[in-house]
Amino acid sequence: HQFFCEKIKLYFSRLASNKDENPVVFQIKEYLHQNYAVPSLSVPDISEHVRLSPTYVCTLFKNETGQTLNQYLTDYRIKMSKQFLTEIITARPSARS
């Protein structure tokens, strides 16, 4: 119960901080951020989540962000991979110690 309350608070705080962003685009980004590690993540999955047609979702996202869904997802995956590798390197004890 506590876990879900925290997730809901986080969701609404992010939504409030992105007031100028289209709410559907916000939902799409949140979905991508939560599911980026799923190798089979696809446009139909995303469009089903926001209950809109795949064509409309792609067009809306591109018009609002300047990137396609696939570009955004790839960039986000790269960003998260870099972050993960940085955390591993930082947490790893030095070989000289």
Salt bridges, closest charged atoms under 4 A:
GLU21 OE2 - LYS29 NZ 2.74
GLU30 OE1 - ARG14 NH1 3.13
